[in-house]
Amino acid sequence: MSRLIRMDQTGHSTLAEWKAGDETGYREAVEAFTRELDNGYIGTVSVGPGRATHVRELPLDADLVVMRRPIAGG
């Protein structure tokens, strides 16, 4: 089962879940992913221990996609 979560004040909120072959679940996850992008969140997927990469499209085969706010810096 794949999950789309948003990091927030509560720790995280599950936005969507889908399985391989579940076109409706994946389509709903894409819609949730797009809404989060439109609200200023960044999508990330783990690429190894302690490493993640940004994604601009929801990967169908990712186990976990994390939406988070950009880190402010100076």
Secondary structure as UniProt FT lines:
FT   STRAND          2..8
FT   TURN            9..10
FT   STRAND          11..18
FT   TURN            20..21
FT   HELIX           23..38
FT   TURN            39..40
FT   STRAND          42..48
FT   TURN            49..50
FT   STRAND          51..55
FT   TURN            60..61
FT   STRAND          64..68
//
